[in-house]
């Protein structure tokens, strides 16, 4: 049987435990035995994207120690998964490091590519706008980016279409960045906020009741704006929707 | 030092104008999408263009010499400039030699990069920019805010007021067609008087020694056909090996830039008219250094289409002037640190690394990857703000210690839930200016897991 390790990004562990719980339960309900290594912290991306790769090395080493013995590492974050895959060249390419980089999967790509999920027992009777987080979209290629002249596809949409009762709303700009960007969200506060407001307006214009994404960091940023605006629109990670049932 | 964020914030003081700027450029991006999707082999064309450029950059020395030999054989005078200063001196000397006083210029980002206009004006030579957009910003004494649409930051009302002041058009005249006609009338007169015509170069062809200039307004042709001396200035990376490669780039350039299938004019120059002079100035100005940086050399693929600006969600909302460099936007943010790392140290951080620039780029420059790599170098060279440097060092240390990470998380969440609102949202809290903090839950996932899955084992 395959050994699956669950990686929960640091800020999800601290601020959005319900997203991690939904991810775990979703995988368990699909018959996967999941282990959560208790000594995990962070993939190292916040430091590395800020230009401080050196300061990310210890976190990256710890990540490899925690996860190298799994066949698959699954994470409810496209951004963190991409970081492990793409930027762990800060570590010596030992067999453990190479294995971790090859075996890291973002949740929706794991469900579609490895588990080959065709149906889900999920029910979510709301109007949902899907936010295509950039690192998942253009980094992991979870879907087709609008810049490219290639066939249309989207792994997250494939999964959302399996949910009963859901109504996915179209967007004017289906894959524009939300403006989070890690430290960008504070060092370029004005632009970050403006980008977020513009994304929300697009979802709102199309009647979305819930904004979902495969990355909680984008949603944390949008949620911050929505709550400040007293908007009725909610944010939910895609795992929460895929794990939602009638009861 | 004023950084990108500060200038971007200023631009954002007028939200309506930001919306207009964003929508205008998004419209251009949309036109580009429609036009690029009209040709099924678009992605192969990008591959091919990137491969041709990779070949050029690997054999740049040979192609440059081949080009020089063929250009001289065609009767063109070839000059080499190591940097901006040499470039300006060479152009000035050519003008002096023919006792030129009046120069008409068709858009060239290279001469902007070298600040040629100021150099010549200081030496009592009149330079008139003849592209409408360039002319507008020349009159308003600004730098271009976009490499293809230099005056895209100005609304037609602003242009109307400027023309009223500088060209004497009636007050309140904001009709774009009439304003264009007014500019045109003034320019025609300048064209007829010019001693020297300056142009840029879009593509220079090694095997023929000729070059191609792409314009939409026909002003480059008008200038060089009337003036007895033509000076064309080009960066050394503008070479392509053969004429047959031109089709690849011409098909990509205009579609990427504005969504047009091709620019209105693709003017081919090969030899001077009888009795006239044609000069080419080949300029390095940091390009060789860039060629020597393996992680960044691909940025020399750039054909200056501007698509990365139109697609960039930050550029669209911060305006070209927020970059404070001749070439703004994502491509400017990877070119500028090579010129002056300290001055431009904030530019590689003016990005969320969303990657749209890399996907839109017709010559497949890995722009967002290079932004990431410049960040690393800028931090190593000590150009990060101290607060960021130290907070990252602390974060890195904390993330290497799981027990401490969990403890500080618990303490942090607790503090966040009991602190009075005005303390949480104090002036230090950039996040909280316009956004709520995430509501702190009572337990982390780690805690939940211990209680619910791990059989109580710790």
Interface residues (C-beta under 8 A of the other chain):
Chain A: X8 X10 X11 X12 X13 X14 X15 X16 X17 X18 X20 X21 X24 X36 X38 X39 X40 X41 X42 X44 X46 X47 X48 X49 X50 X51 X52 X53 X54 X55 X56 X57 X58 X59 X61 X62 X87 X134 X135 X137 X138 X139 X145 X146 X147 X148 X149 X150 X173 X175 X176 X177 X179 X180 X181 X182 X183 X184 X185 X186 X187 X188 X189 X190 X191 X192 X193 X194 X195 X196 X198 X220 X221 X223 X224 X225 X227 X228
Chain B: X4 X5 X8 X9 X12 X15 X18 X22 X26 X33 X36 X37 X39 X40 X42 X43 X311 X313 X314 X317 X318 X348 X349 X350 X351 X352 X353 X354 X355 X356 X358 X359 X360 X372 X375 X376 X378 X379 X384 X388 X389 X392 X393 X395 X396 X397 X398 X399 X400 X401 X402 X405 X409 X412 X413 X430 X431 X433 X434 X435 X436 X437 X438 X439 X440 X441 X443 X444 X445 X446 X447 X448 X449 X450 X453 X454 X458
